[in-house]
Amino acid sequence: MVPEIPPARGDRIGPGPDAPPIVQGRGLTMRFGTNTVFRDVTFDVRQGEVFVILGGSGCGKSTLLKLLVGLRRPTEGAITVLGEDLIGARGAARRRLLQRFGVMFQLGALFGSMTLLENVRLPLESFTDLPREAVLEIARAKLGMVGLGDATHKLPSEISGGMVKRAAIARAMALDPPLLFLDEPSAGLDPITSAGLDQLILTLARDLGVTFVIVTHELDSILTVADRIIMLDKAARGMIAEGDPRVLRATSTEPTVRAFFNRIAEAA
């Protein structure tokens, strides 16, 4: 019997196989001393897609994200982001490249002493010469896009965890980057809040054409938002799957992939 493959998500049609790559990883290997976290990881992220890096705890998915946003250098391999060599970029060229994409860290990383509006204003004030009124207008618009238009005056400590994540996405979008990196956006959120964040990601991808690279192990979110995934595995020290998560769930013969997508517990 041929397994049934679930339909694609909602009304969004993801990018086709000929869409140009916006992020490329080639032969990425990361070691800490004698410990190899992963080796020879190679993939493309296509323009306009929601691309998810997933895997079990300790597989290196957050480490891979740090490589892609320039916080660490790989032991071996090459990274191209928005057509530029991330590893080789230096000085002003590197700063310009880093300003072309946004990052939302796992805990939001908002400045606690600043209001949400001040947090979102910060990249605009730091990296543009826009007048104050324009900065305020853009910052309010970004917060409105993520459903926080009525909370601009709030401090991070005065809002919920889900609102902090939304505000962090608004700040990451302040400079209108074509590419956003999100680290565990659903971590610590209840199912309803997590579902709302998933819908926000899909809306931004559909309406603005933003490309997303997301690190997560939340299965419901993966099946909701992802056009394509790569799966890292701690035991294999590398990549063990790539493709549409719904197809992989239905058809993969790799035991670890099947166990992940079908929530099969490891044997004692």
C-alpha positions in Angstrom: 0.0 0.0 0.0 1.4 3.4 -1.0 1.3 5.8 2.1 -0.8 8.9 1.7 1.2 12.1 1.5 -0.6 15.0 3.3 -1.3 18.1 1.2 0.9 21.2 1.3 0.3 23.9 3.9 -2.7 26.2 3.7 -3.0 28.4 0.6 0.7 29.2 0.2 2.6 27.7 -2.7 6.3 27.5 -1.8 9.1 28.3 -4.2 9.8 25.9 -7.1 13.0 23.8 -7.5 14.4 26.5 -9.9 14.2 29.3 -7.3 17.6 30.8 -6.8 19.5 29.9 -3.6 19.7 32.7 -1.0 21.8 30.7 1.5 24.3 28.0 0.5 26.3 25.7 2.9 29.0 23.6 1.4 30.9 20.8 3.2 30.3 22.4 6.6 32.1 20.7 9.5 32.2 21.9 13.1 34.6 20.5 15.7 35.3 21.6 19.3 38.7 20.1 20.1 38.4 16.4 19.3 34.5 16.4 19.3 33.0 16.6 15.9 29.5 18.1 16.1 28.7 17.5 12.4 30.6 17.1 9.2 30.2 17.6 5.5 26.8 19.4 5.8 25.7 20.7 2.3 22.4 22.4 1.4 20.8 25.3 -0.4 18.0 27.6 0.9 15.9 28.8 -2.0 14.6 32.4 -2.2 11.1 32.7 -0.8 10.9 29.4 1.1 10.5 28.5 4.8 13.5 26.3 5.4 13.8 24.4 8.7 16.9 22.9 10.4 15.7 20.2 12.7 16.9 17.2 14.8 17.1 15.9 18.3 18.9 17.5 21.2 22.6 17.8 20.8 22.7 17.3 17.0 24.2 20.7 16.3 21.2 22.6 14.8 21.8 25.7 16.9 25.5 25.5 16.2 24.8 25.4 12.5 22.6 28.5 12.8 25.4 30.4 14.6 27.6 29.6 11.6 25.0 30.9 9.1 24.5 34.2 11.0 28.3 34.7 11.4 28.6 34.2 15.2 31.0 31.3 14.6 33.3 30.1 11.9 33.1 26.5 10.7 36.1 24.2 11.1 35.8 23.5 7.4 33.4 24.5 4.6 32.0 27.5 2.9 28.9 29.7 3.5 27.3 32.0 0.9 24.5 34.4 2.1 22.7 36.7 -0.3 25.3 35.9 -2.9 28.3 36.9 -0.7 31.0 34.9 1.0 30.1 35.1 4.7 33.3 33.6 6.0 35.6 35.6 3.9 33.8 39.0 4.4 35.8 41.5 6.4 35.4 45.0 7.8 32.8 47.2 6.3 31.8 44.5 3.7 31.0 42.1 6.5 29.0 44.8 8.4 27.0 45.5 5.3 26.3 41.8 4.7 25.2 41.3 8.3 22.7 44.2 8.0 21.0 42.5 5.1 19.5 39.7 7.2 17.6 39.6 10.5 18.0 37.3 13.4 15.5 36.3 16.2 17.3 34.6 19.0 15.7 31.9 21.1 14.8 34.1 24.1 14.1 37.2 22.0 17.2 39.1 23.3 15.2 42.3 23.7 16.8 45.1 25.8 14.9 44.9 29.0 15.2 48.6 29.8 13.7 49.7 26.5 10.1 49.7 25.4 9.1 47.5 22.4 9.1 50.6 20.2 12.6 51.6 21.4 13.9 48.0 20.7 12.6 48.1 17.1 13.8 51.7 16.6 17.4 50.7 17.5 18.5 49.1 14.2 17.0 52.0 12.3 18.8 54.6 14.4 22.0 52.7 14.3 22.2 51.9 10.6 20.2 54.5 8.7 20.1 58.3 8.4 16.3 58.4 8.5 14.7 61.3 10.4 13.2 60.6 13.7 9.6 60.7 12.5 10.3 58.2 9.8 12.1 55.9 12.3 9.1 56.1 14.6 6.6 55.4 11.8 8.5 52.4 10.5 9.0 51.0 14.0 5.3 51.3 14.8 4.5 49.7 11.4 6.7 46.7 12.1 5.1 46.2 15.5 1.7 46.5 13.9 2.6 43.8 11.4 3.3 41.3 14.2 0.1 42.2 16.1 1.7 44.5 18.8 0.5 47.8 17.6 -1.2 48.4 21.0 1.9 47.4 23.0 4.5 49.8 21.7 5.0 51.4 25.2 5.4 48.1 27.0 8.7 46.8 28.4 9.7 43.2 27.6 9.0 42.2 31.3 5.4 43.4 31.0 4.4 41.1 28.1 4.0 37.4 27.5 6.7 35.1 26.1 4.8 34.9 22.8 4.7 38.7 22.5 8.4 38.9 23.2 9.0 36.5 20.3 6.8 38.7 18.0 8.6 41.8 19.1 11.9 40.2 18.4 10.7 39.3 14.9 9.6 42.9 14.4 13.0 44.2 15.4 14.6 41.6 13.0 12.5 43.0 10.2 13.3 46.7 11.0 15.7 47.1 8.0 13.4 45.2 5.6 15.8 42.2 5.2 14.9 39.6 2.5 16.1 36.9 4.9 15.2 36.1 8.5 16.9 33.5 10.8 14.7 32.3 13.8 16.1 30.2 16.6 13.5 28.0 18.3 10.6 30.5 17.9 8.1 28.1 19.5 10.3 27.1 22.5 8.5 27.6 25.8 5.2 28.6 24.3 1.8 27.0 24.8 0.2 25.3 21.8 -2.2 28.2 21.0 0.5 30.9 21.2 2.9 28.6 19.1 0.2 28.2 16.5 -0.3 31.9 16.3 3.4 32.4 15.7 3.4 29.8 13.0 0.6 31.7 11.2 2.6 34.9 11.5 5.6 33.3 9.8 3.4 32.0 7.0 1.8 35.4 6.6 5.2 37.2 6.3 6.4 34.6 3.9 3.3 34.8 1.7 2.7 38.5 1.8 6.2 39.9 1.9 8.2 37.1 0.2 10.6 36.8 3.2 12.8 33.8 3.2 13.0 32.1 6.6 15.6 29.8 8.0 14.2 28.3 11.3 15.8 26.1 13.8 13.3 24.0 15.8 12.4 20.5 16.9 8.7 21.3 17.4 7.0 18.8 15.1 3.6 20.6 14.8 5.4 23.8 13.8 7.6 22.0 11.3 4.6 20.4 9.5 2.8 23.7 9.5 5.4 26.1 8.2 8.2 24.3 6.4 8.5 24.1 2.7 11.7 22.0 3.1 13.9 20.7 5.9 17.3 19.3 6.6 17.6 16.9 9.6 20.8 16.6 11.6 21.5 13.6 13.7 23.8 13.4 16.8 24.8 9.7 16.2 25.5 10.3 12.5 27.3 13.6 13.2 25.7 15.1 10.1 22.7 15.4 7.9 20.5 12.4 7.4 17.5 13.8 5.5 16.4 16.7 3.2 13.1 17.5 1.6 9.4 18.2 2.2 8.7 17.1 5.8 5.2 15.8 4.9 6.7 13.6 2.3 9.5 12.4 4.6 7.0 11.6 7.3 5.0 9.4 4.9 7.8 7.8 2.9 11.2 7.9 4.6 12.9 4.5 5.3 15.6 6.0 7.5 14.7 4.8 11.0 15.7 8.0 12.8 13.7 10.1 10.4 10.6 7.9 10.7 10.9 7.9 14.5 11.1 11.7 14.7 8.2 12.4 12.4 6.0 9.7 13.9 7.0 10.3 17.5 8.3 6.8 18.1 10.2 6.5 21.3 13.7 5.0 21.4 13.9 1.4 22.7 15.2 1.2 26.2 
